[in-house]
Amino acid sequence: MSIAVSTLQSNIMESDDQNLASLRCPVAVAEGDGIGPEIMGATLAILEAADAPLDLKPITIGEQVFKSGNTSGIPSEAWDTIRQTGVLLKAPITTPQGGGYKSLNVSIRKTLGLFANIRPCVAYHPFTATHHPAMDLVVIRENEEDTYGGIEHQQTPEVAQCLKLITWPGSLRICQYAFAYAKAHGRKKVTCFVKDNIMKQTDGLFRKAFEQVAEQYPDIEADVMIIDIAAARIATKPEQFDVIVAPNLYGDIVSDIAAEVAGTVGLVGTANIGPRCAMFEAIHGSAPDIAGKGIANPSGLLLAAVQMLQYLGHSEHAKTIHNAWLCAIEDGMHTGDIYREGISKHKLSTEAFAQAVIDRLGQTPSTLKAVQGEVRRIETPEPIKPKQGHKQIVGVDVFLHWDQSDRDPDVLANYLAAFVTPHFKLTMMSNRGTKVWPQGAPETFCTDHWRCRFMPTQQNMPMTQAKLLDLLRMLHEGKANIIKMENLYTFDGKAGYSLGQGE
């Protein structure tokens, strides 16, 4: 089945009810690649049958655009439509291999400021396979920052760097959204996933934002877990979680784990929310190997469309469609990917599954948990700026490329001592974050990349940019191979930098 988006749009807009037409929400629709047109056709057929008040605006993005020479995969007219509508319903996209093609999803998320990724992961026991029948959690992932900034550098022949950027406004905003989501959806607990026992500055900042927001929601339980054990618990005891909020990388990983533990990624839709725009999509790929066979499961995209209707304020339509979908699953009307002998009653094509949902519009499930009540739209919060404390520079880390054959830290320390200024002294050197001087361990493996920490020769000596530049000039004249430098600051007297491991 492949119901053309343009045809559906035409059918809707030909309605004689001009008042209803004026209330329809404009939505940009991208039918995608691979199985995209089939599952989008099925999804839109269900939306039309439910009389969802939408004004569909088809756009072309993805593989066809990539191959035309546009490495972003999205033409300017598509950008215009997305900005005009503020909402995009997108089927999976195929990114051609090689050729410098950029991730279209990342481009859309970051260009439009879609800071929040919302992924409900629910077990539909006993009708779909899962070891955790009571699982019902939501992963809310920060969508723009962290290592996904893509800021990387090859610094020496042996060492590459990726910058992890965590900001206070970004952390506060996603945590505010997570608690607002929990309140709007009647959830009882929000758990924050971090690794602040190691990354005390970045993950520590995220945790601080979480704890500050949690104080504003005394009726919602707040919990913090270290990401490694938290990921393990999702795999073994997902029932203990309700709403999870996490920085970008952790959220990306655990949301896929949660979707698979719930049963299959094929039944999970996702929302990407920003202050002015939103994008809704399935989490699975374009599956070109089964494209055109009429066997793809449209459930992930349909459940994303349900989230879209909630976002647009049409919670009654969202509830009707969601309950009809639950009834179809409950009645054993399954596509081949979730079909199981003894559980499923019919193995359906994409088109037949869409019809099964349509046939059940207005019904509510009897075994699976029915969707009830109205879910209000969650307004995007405005970040609260932190108070402006006293920021003071207290030293500098200079990163050097040094590749002597024996890589003896004492040799490097003695070499640097001959070129420092009266204002600074070398206080610590680390290699891959581990302190190797003074009094390093002989067993520590060292690469050609060294962090050299210089602090004032006298306590409380004021630092200036001129003194820092003088230090760099002396190192340069001594033929030190400088990679970069990082100023060391305190904020209200508290160190804003990490110690070397073992320091």
Secondary structure, DSSP 8 states (H G I E B T S, - for coil): ----HHHHHHHHHT-S-HHHHHH-EEEEEE--STTHHHHHHHHHHHHHHTT--EEEEE---SHHHHHTT-TTS--HHHHHHHHHHSEEEE------SSTT---HHHHHHHHTT--EEEEEEE--TTTS--S-TT-EEEEEEE-S-BGGG--EEE-SSS-EEE--B--HHHHHHHHHHHHHHHHHTT--EEEEEE-TTT-TTHHHHHHHHHHHHHTT-TTSEEEEEEHHHHHHHHHH-GGG-SEEEE-HHHHHHHHHHHHHHHT-GGG-EEEEE-SS-EEEEESS---GGGTTSS----HHHHHHHHHHHHHTT-HHHHHHHHHHHHHHHHTTEEETTT--TTT-SEEE-HHHHHHHHHHTTT---SSS----S-----------------EEEEEEEEEEE---SS--HHHHHHHHHTT--TTEEEEEEEETTEEEETT--TT----SEEEEEEEESSTT----HHHHHHHHHHHHHTT--EEEEEEEEEETTEE-S---BT-
